[in-house]
Each structure stands twice: as structure tokens, then as C-alpha cells.
Amino acid sequence: MNTLEQLKGCQDVKTLKSTLRRLCGRFGQIETMDVLTSMHEGTKQAICFLRLDSPAKEEVLMKTLGVGRFGGEIIFVVDLDVSETSENSGPSSRWAEI
């Protein structure tokens, strides 16, 4: 089972954060979670930064998700289940409003 696949059905950051808390709970307590959103090629994406309560638990989470670190934080990108409307059209990649 691909744990990241469970996150693809999220339509907004609030739902994504709730789902992340539930999924990551089996690995340890989330100490920090930051989510940035962007639009890329018409797809709204969430860039997730996480820290758990211990490095050992973070290693298990990273192996399970198949993700890595950047600047000490676990990082991965999730495509949100939101289609772009014509009023949102613009450059192929940009930061999105939450």
C-alpha cells in the first residue's frame, strides 16, 4: 500500500493536515507541520514539511512514504484533488493562495 496515495483525495490544506495527522500518528507525534501550496501545470500541489518527535521515527516514516529530507525536515509533494478554473489561469508554475 502506498501511503502517499491516501493523500491524493484531499481537496484542501485543512483536509490534508487532518489526514496527515492520522497517517503519521502511527509513526510518532508530529512536532511541526508546514504546508505550502502552489499551482504547477494546472494542478494545485501541497508541499509538506514535517518533523516527528524522534529521528528514529522519522526514518521509519521516510522509508514508508519513500520520501527524504530537506534542511532537516521530511518533505514531500501531494497533488490536491482540485482542478484549476479559467480565472486561475496564468503561468505554468506559481504559488497558490490557501
MOPE-V61184 format. One record per helix or strand of 2 or more residues. SS is the DSSP state (hx for helix, st for strand). FROM is the first residue (numbers start at 1). TO is the last residue. If there is no record, write none. Layout:
ss=SS from=FROM to=TO
ss=SS from=FROM to=TO
This chain:
ss=hx from=3 to=7
ss=hx from=13 to=24
ss=st from=30 to=40
ss=st from=43 to=52
ss=hx from=55 to=65
ss=st from=68 to=70
ss=st from=73 to=83
ss=hx from=86 to=88
ss=st from=93 to=95
